[in-house]
Amino acid sequence: MPLIAPSLLSANFLRLEDECKMLNESEADWFHLDVMDGRFVPNISFGLPVIAQIRKSTSKICDVHLMILEPEKFTEEFKEAGADILTVHIEACPHLHRNIEQIKSLGMQAGVAINPHTPVSFLKDILHDIDLVCMMSVNAGFGGQAFIPHTLEKIKELRKMIDEKQLSVKIEIDGGVTVGNAQSIVDAGADVLVAGNTVFGSIMPKEVIARLKQVSKNHE
């Protein structure tokens, strides 16, 4: 059974308290929070004040995905805002090991995200230091994009690397996840499904989350 992490990037921000309440009442496991700086990705989303308020609304895991340059400048602030998991992009971190050490020293779980064009092999020397790989299955920056099919092969490759090293690193898939393709993503080896428009674009979001959970139960 995968973990389901609805992305609040797709939430209605005029009704954010209601959206958080809905997720609390649902089978969602994590809150996925995308932070964009308009430099690393061509969009700006939300930041520390919003995350701090979301943190007050839930006891579920706050999974913060930083699509920003120089994340080390804000790591302590994201911890204070309530991040449980902090994920940085391999493409944005020339000193990645130092970034991971900083995140872990503050008591958070550490994740590394990779863009669609980044080879899985680039993770080889950092896998044993991290808790999560966030594999982008769309080009980072905007919600509502279609899943890139080649991602399934990358998931299988990463799953093999993790299993051969006997690690407990979770594979998280972010972008274009739907009820229709969730089974193939889980079959390829994913542990965490990030779903934005699929959840928040539905008139019955709690039912959609339940269906995403059910998809994998059929496979167990």
N, C-alpha and C positions, 0 to 999 in steps of 0.2 A: 504494500500500500504506500503510494507516494505521499509526501507532505504537500499540501496545497498552500500556496503563498500568493493570494490576490494582490495585484499591483495597484496601489492607491493613486498612481498616476492617472488612471482612468476613472477615478471616483468623481462624484459631483462635489466640488469644493464649497458650494453654497450650503451643502447638506452634509458636511464632513462628519459631524457628530453622529448623525443617523447612519451614515455609511459604516462608521466604526462599530456602532451598535449592531448593525446587521452582521458584520464579520464576527463579532463576539458570539452571536447567537448561532452562527453557522458552524460547519465542520472544518472551516479554514484553520490551518495550523499556525501560520506565520502571517504577519503584515509585511509585504514587500514595499520598500520605500525608495524610490528612485530620485537621486539628487543629481541634477545636471547644471553645468556652469556656463554653457554657451561658448565654451572654448574647446574642451575635449570632444563634446558633441554639439551639433548645431541647434541646441534648444536650451531653455532654462526652465526648470521645474519648480521645486520648493526646497527649503533648507531647514536650518536648525529650529526656528520657532515653531514651524508646523509639526516637525517630528516630536518636539517636546510636548506639544498638546496631544498628539496621537498617543504618545506613551502614557499619558494620564488616563486615557480612555480604555486601555486594554492591559491584560496580564499576559497576552500572547506574545510570542517572540517577535521582536522588531528587527527585521532583516533589511539592513540599510545598504543600498548599492550605490557607490560613489562613482558617477561618470564625470569625474573632475580631474583637472591637473593639480599637482602638488597636494595630494590628499593629506600628507603628513602635517600640514599646517593646521588642520581642523580635526584631527583624530580625537584629541581630548574633548573637544566640544561635542562631537557626536556621541562619545561615551556619556557625557553629562546630560545630553538630550534624551538618552535612553536606548541607544543602539545595543542590541544583544549580539548581533552579527554585523561586522563591517567588512564590506567587500570593495577592493580596489582593482582597477584595471591594469593588467600586465603591460598594456601599451602606454600607460601614463606614468609608470614607475620605473625609472632607470635603476633605482636601488631597491628592488622589490623585497629582498630579504629583510632589509632595514624597516621597510613599511610594515611587514608582517610581524616582526619582533615588537614594534611599537604598539600595534593593535593588541597583541596578546599580552603585553606588559600591563595594559589597562584593564584586562579581565574580560575582553570581548573575544568571541570566536572570529577567526580571520578567514576571509574568502578572497579568491582571485577570479576576476572576470576576464573572459577572452572574447574578442570580436569575431565575427564570422570568418574573416580572412586569416586569422591567427592560427597557426598549426598547434595541435594538441601537444606535439613534442616539446614545445617551448615550456611546458609545465613540469617537465621531467625532474628538474633540480629543485623545485619548490614544493612538490606534492607532499613530501613527508613533513612539511612545516605548517600546513594549512588544514582547515576543517571543511572547506567548501570550494568547489569550482562553479562559477556562474557562467554557463556557456550561452552566449548571445546567439539566438536563432533568427534574429532580424538585425538590421543595421541600427546601432544604438542611437537614440535621440528622440524617437517618436513612437507612440502607441499605435495600435491598430494595423500593423504591418503583417504581411503573410509570412508564415513559417518557411525558412529556407530548407528544402528537402535534404541537402547534403549534410545537414546537422546530424541526422541519424547515424551516418557513418562516423562522424566525429565522436558522438556519444559512445558508440561501440568501442572505438579506439581508446578513449579515455577510461572506460569501464575496465578494459583489459589491463591498462597500465596500473590502475588502482588495485585491482585484484591480484595482479602478479606481485606487487609490492606489499600485499596484505595490509593495506591501509583502510581507514574508515572514513575517507574523504567523501562527502556527499556531492553528487552531480545535480546541479540546478539548471533548468532550462528556462530561458527568459525570452519570450517573444513569439507571438503567433500561436500560442497553445490554445487548442479548442477541444471540445468534447469529442470531436471527430478524429483528431490525431493524437490524443493523449495516450491511447493504448500503445501505439507504435513507438512513442517516445519512451514510455516506461519499459516496453519490451527491449528497447535498445540499451537500457541500463540506467535511466534517470531516476533520481531519488526525490527531487523537489520540482514541482510544476508551478511556474509563475504565470498567472492568468490575469489580464487586465480587462480589455474590452469584452472578453468572453463572459466574465463575471458581471462587471458593472454596466455592460450594455444590455444585459438581460432584464426582462421584467420580473424574473424569478431568480435572483442571484444566488440565494441560499440553495435552491434546487440544483442549479448549475454546479455549485461547489460540491454538493453531495454526489452528483453524477461523475464528477472528476475523480472523487474518491472511489466510487463504485467501479469505474473503468478498470482500475488496477486490482481491485478485489477479485474480479473475474479471472485475473491472470494468476493469482496466488494458488 
